[in-house]
Amino acid sequence: GQEVPIAKDKRAGFVWIAGAKGSRKKYTWNVDEMAPLPPFKQASDNSCDICGASCSEVLYEFRCYQRIRRKPGTPVSMDRRLHPFVSFISK
């Protein structure tokens, strides 16, 4: 099956980034640049993928890419790709 990076034992293996506000960047690490999502039409769909609770606060779209742990002295690989998983998380 497909790996689910939001699983508690998998999260640390990924770098998490949020959907960005109206800038040219699509995603950001900066908390001040995170773009809140509009509420879903069904209130039951407004749930956080971390805690599973129905959120009264806003949700944010998060994506991730695999954390690369390299040994000192090895060249940096810039081949980072977003994982297809999309998560919705509140602050």
ZIKA-V250411 format. One record per residue. N is the residue number from 1. RES is the residue in one small letter. PSI is psi in whole degrees, -180 to 180 (NA if undefined). Layout:
N/RES/PSI, N/RES/PSI
This chain:
1/g/170, 2/q/136, 3/e/138, 4/v/98, 5/p/-16, 6/i/-13, 7/a/139, 8/k/-40, 9/d/-5, 10/k/-22, 11/r/-41, 12/a/-17, 13/g/4, 14/f/154, 15/v/125, 16/w/135, 17/i/149, 18/a/155, 19/g/136, 20/a/151, 21/k/161, 22/g/56, 23/s/179, 24/r/-24, 25/k/142, 26/k/-33, 27/y/157, 28/t/156, 29/w/-17, 30/n/118, 31/v/-35, 32/d/-16, 33/e/1, 34/m/137, 35/a/117, 36/p/146, 37/l/149, 38/p/152, 39/p/146, 40/f/155, 41/k/-42, 42/q/120, 43/a/-33, 44/s/-19, 45/d/-12, 46/n/64, 47/s/148, 48/c/132, 49/d/-14, 50/i/-54, 51/c/-18, 52/g/-4, 53/a/152, 54/s/128, 55/c/131, 56/s/-17, 57/e/179, 58/v/155, 59/l/156, 60/y/145, 61/e/130, 62/f/142, 63/r/172, 64/c/164, 65/y/155, 66/q/133, 67/r/129, 68/i/119, 69/r/111, 70/r/154, 71/k/144, 72/p/138, 73/g/-10, 74/t/147, 75/p/151, 76/v/129, 77/s/127, 78/m/14, 79/d/74, 80/r/133, 81/r/140, 82/l/138, 83/h/146, 84/p/-15, 85/f/133, 86/v/132, 87/s/151, 88/f/118, 89/i/143, 90/s/167, 91/k/NA
